[in-house]
Amino acid sequence: MAVGTNPGLTLNPPSLGSTVNNYIGKSQYADPYPDGSLRDFRIYSVGLSAAEIAATAALGPDQLLSTNRPPIEMTVTGTGLTLSWPLACAGFTVQSSTNLASGNWVTISSPAPLMIGTNYQLTLQATNTEQFSRLSKEL
């Protein structure tokens, strides 16, 4: 969970240039080294969302997140439609619209997709109006 953000921050890693005091698990000062080991260490080019961090933890150290458009599996379940896509494609949201031409897509926030095995899964209930759905990811 993020404890704070600063959208006005303009400093990014490349702007630091070459650095000499590069440590993982300790500071540059005379404090002791950590008494333990790291199971996983990754560097991403962007900050990860909470969903992406959770997916990374669930996938384990041997699988990376994907930036590719995910394949979607659809299954009719009673009066609903269940969408399923790979957990490695974290950060995508399900959106719906009643009109493809209008461009008015609404993010479905409830129910939230569930992590089931190596997939996200979301069941959409049938409505009395025509609904279109898509996966979307803000860049």
Protein Blocks (a to p, Z undefined) as FASTA:
>chain_A
ZZbdcfkbcbdfklnopafbdcehiafbfbdcdddddfbdcddfbdcdfklmmmmmmnom
mbccdfbdcddddddehjaccddddfklghiacdddfbfklopacddfbdcdddehjacc
ddddddfbdcdddddddZZ
